[in-house]
Amino acid sequence: MAGKSQISNPVERPHAGQDVRQGEIILRKRWQRALFAGDLAGIALLCLGLAFLALS
């Protein structure tokens, strides 16, 4: 097909660990830390509850 342009694949090079590092979670206020901890606990309880339901 003459009208279509060809897409070339760039050569992939390895990335340094510092370049691909994930961001930080910054929780400045007390309520932000409490909400974050509560969410993590809620997710853990949800997983345990689903596992319990799956086994019974």
Phi, psi and omega in degrees: 000118188286331186280342183272139176272150181271133179267123179262144178271121177292153178289124180277136177240151180295146179261143176288150180301325180293328182286330185254013181294142178287161181283172179268153171263114183253113180242098186275324185264154181298319181293331177292319178294319180295317179296317179297314179296320178295321177296317178297318178295320179297319178296318179297317179294322177298316178296317178296318179296317178295322177295321178295317180293325180291329182275341182262000000 
